[in-house]
Amino acid sequence: MIDFMYSILMKLRSFVIVALASGLVSVGYASAEGFDQDAFDKFLSGRVGNGDPVYWYSTGTIRDYPSGDLRFRMEGFDAARRYMPDPDRPLAHQYNRKIYFYKDPETDEYITEKNGQAVAPIAYPYQFITYELKGENIETFVEQGIKPRIQKLGPSQNMSAKRIGRTLVVTAPVYLDFEIPGTNRRIDAFENYDFFFQPGRSRRTPQNQLSWVRYGDLPSWAGGGKAIYHLVTWRIDRWSDMPEQIRTFIEANHPLWQSPPASLEEIRALQEPAEAGSDQGF
């Protein structure tokens, strides 16, 4: 038996050596590159889908900075829909909605009240995002908020692409430093998105994944101060496949977020205060 197993191992070793030499098996390495049409198409298909709604479900932690002490857990998602306004132009619309909940780190329950104050989720009734391929860059533009507090971020060309074997990695850093219109609040934060678009994965292993980190202020109800938000995220293609806790909570308390905006016309309506409701973002 030992001789037989040794023979099998030697044959396998020989196969791997030949495969590496012939290029059948590639050693993974990261190569920095700009965007071409293929990378742009793969990014759009992975991030926003091809017309039907897609959901990016997130779970993670919020820790004090610089101590690293765990303050909260966090769970949420964004719902996105893709629209191509001109088939002859490399420009895509992303019609987006997102909502994230603070959770008790011990009970894992959603926090709706703290120290006598109501705790609202981080919620955007809409985001309107455009992606356009310009040379070797993707130019992005983001529009969000409710009148008279419409925020327009961009245009930006900070996104970069790498390939690790057949995996496309897209990194999107976001530098935030601006006053919120109509308030005395200021956003001063850094966020980074690392998307991993992997081909040929099974339904049990999502092929579209994301690691997200944010350095910024805690809300006033949490006592303020700086914190590190970190979420691990993956794409889910059907609302019915969302984890049951958040799916039933949304259906009972925030039904608008069950799907992304259907059109730009819906987004324009949501920019009006009477249409957007009380949930707002940072």
Solvent accessible surface area in square Angstrom, and as a share of the most:
residue,aa,sasa,rsa
1,M,176,0.79
2,I,147,0.74
3,D,120,0.62
4,F,124,0.52
5,M,96,0.43
6,Y,132,0.50
7,S,45,0.29
8,I,77,0.39
9,L,97,0.48
10,M,75,0.33
11,K,136,0.57
12,L,102,0.51
13,R,145,0.53
14,S,59,0.38
15,F,119,0.49
16,V,64,0.37
17,I,89,0.45
18,V,92,0.53
19,A,0,0.00
20,L,80,0.40
21,A,91,0.70
22,S,72,0.46
23,G,55,0.53
24,L,134,0.66
25,V,73,0.42
26,S,84,0.54
27,V,110,0.63
28,G,53,0.51
29,Y,151,0.58
30,A,64,0.49
31,S,38,0.25
32,A,87,0.67
33,E,61,0.28
34,G,32,0.31
35,F,5,0.02
36,D,79,0.41
37,Q,92,0.41
38,D,68,0.35
39,A,0,0.00
40,F,1,0.00
41,D,61,0.31
42,K,89,0.38
43,F,2,0.01
44,L,1,0.00
45,S,42,0.27
46,G,7,0.07
47,R,20,0.07
48,V,0,0.00
49,G,3,0.02
50,N,121,0.62
51,G,27,0.26
52,D,111,0.58
53,P,36,0.22
54,V,6,0.03
55,Y,9,0.04
56,W,3,0.01
57,Y,18,0.07
58,S,3,0.02
59,T,57,0.33
60,G,16,0.16
61,T,26,0.15
62,I,0,0.00
63,R,98,0.36
64,D,32,0.17
65,Y,114,0.43
66,P,117,0.74
67,S,74,0.48
68,G,33,0.32
69,D,86,0.45
70,L,58,0.29
71,R,71,0.26
72,F,6,0.03
73,R,90,0.33
74,M,4,0.02
75,E,9,0.04
76,G,0,0.00
77,F,0,0.00
78,D,11,0.06
79,A,0,0.00
80,A,0,0.00
81,R,48,0.18
82,R,41,0.15
83,Y,110,0.42
84,M,67,0.30
85,P,50,0.32
86,D,56,0.29
87,P,124,0.78
88,D,136,0.71
89,R,110,0.40
90,P,46,0.29
91,L,21,0.11
92,A,1,0.00
93,H,20,0.09
94,Q,0,0.00
95,Y,6,0.02
96,N,1,0.01
97,R,5,0.02
98,K,33,0.14
99,I,0,0.00
100,Y,30,0.11
101,F,11,0.04
102,Y,9,0.03
103,K,9,0.04
104,D,43,0.22
105,P,43,0.27
106,E,160,0.72
107,T,84,0.49
108,D,62,0.32
109,E,102,0.46
110,Y,27,0.10
111,I,24,0.12
112,T,85,0.50
113,E,98,0.44
114,K,75,0.32
115,N,122,0.62
116,G,69,0.66
117,Q,85,0.38
118,A,90,0.70
119,V,11,0.06
120,A,63,0.49
121,P,17,0.11
122,I,13,0.07
123,A,0,0.00
124,Y,25,0.10
125,P,9,0.06
126,Y,2,0.01
127,Q,14,0.06
128,F,18,0.08
129,I,19,0.10
130,T,24,0.14
131,Y,14,0.05
132,E,23,0.10
133,L,23,0.12
134,K,91,0.38
135,G,68,0.66
136,E,122,0.55
137,N,60,0.31
138,I,0,0.00
139,E,35,0.16
140,T,20,0.12
141,F,61,0.25
142,V,29,0.17
143,E,14,0.06
144,Q,13,0.06
145,G,20,0.19
146,I,25,0.13
147,K,93,0.40
148,P,119,0.75
149,R,63,0.23
150,I,40,0.20
151,Q,24,0.11
152,K,125,0.53
153,L,47,0.24
154,G,42,0.41
155,P,93,0.59
156,S,35,0.23
157,Q,77,0.34
158,N,74,0.38
159,M,19,0.08
160,S,47,0.31
161,A,1,0.01
162,K,75,0.32
163,R,56,0.20
164,I,74,0.38
165,G,42,0.40
166,R,182,0.66
167,T,25,0.14
168,L,1,0.01
169,V,11,0.06
170,V,0,0.00
171,T,28,0.16
172,A,15,0.11
173,P,26,0.16
174,V,45,0.26
175,Y,150,0.57
176,L,22,0.11
177,D,91,0.47
178,F,44,0.18
179,E,118,0.53
180,I,1,0.01
181,P,49,0.31
182,G,78,0.75
183,T,51,0.30
184,N,154,0.79
185,R,113,0.41
186,R,127,0.46
187,I,15,0.08
188,D,78,0.40
189,A,10,0.08
190,F,70,0.29
191,E,13,0.06
192,N,26,0.13
193,Y,47,0.18
194,D,39,0.20
195,F,11,0.04
196,F,64,0.27
197,F,14,0.06
198,Q,31,0.14
199,P,48,0.30
200,G,76,0.73
201,R,93,0.34
202,S,68,0.44
203,R,182,0.66
204,R,232,0.85
205,T,49,0.28
206,P,38,0.24
207,Q,75,0.33
208,N,12,0.06
209,Q,51,0.23
210,L,17,0.08
211,S,40,0.26
212,W,24,0.09
213,V,49,0.28
214,R,7,0.03
215,Y,77,0.29
216,G,0,0.00
217,D,66,0.34
218,L,7,0.04
219,P,34,0.21
220,S,97,0.63
221,W,24,0.08
222,A,9,0.07
223,G,69,0.66
224,G,24,0.23
225,G,48,0.47
226,K,64,0.27
227,A,0,0.00
228,I,53,0.27
229,Y,1,0.00
230,H,72,0.32
231,L,5,0.03
232,V,75,0.43
233,T,3,0.02
234,W,75,0.26
235,R,40,0.15
236,I,21,0.11
237,D,81,0.42
238,R,128,0.47
239,W,39,0.14
240,S,77,0.50
241,D,58,0.30
242,M,5,0.02
243,P,46,0.29
244,E,119,0.53
245,Q,74,0.33
246,I,0,0.00
247,R,57,0.21
248,T,61,0.35
249,F,48,0.20
250,I,0,0.00
251,E,70,0.31
252,A,82,0.63
253,N,78,0.40
254,H,30,0.13
255,P,77,0.49
256,L,68,0.34
257,W,9,0.03
258,Q,57,0.25
259,S,45,0.29
260,P,3,0.02
261,P,0,0.00
262,A,65,0.51
263,S,35,0.22
264,L,45,0.22
265,E,128,0.58
266,E,52,0.24
267,I,0,0.00
268,R,101,0.37
269,A,44,0.34
270,L,12,0.06
271,Q,9,0.04
272,E,68,0.30
273,P,80,0.50
274,A,101,0.78
275,E,103,0.46
276,A,5,0.04
277,G,50,0.48
278,S,105,0.68
279,D,22,0.11
280,Q,76,0.34
281,G,24,0.23
282,F,53,0.22
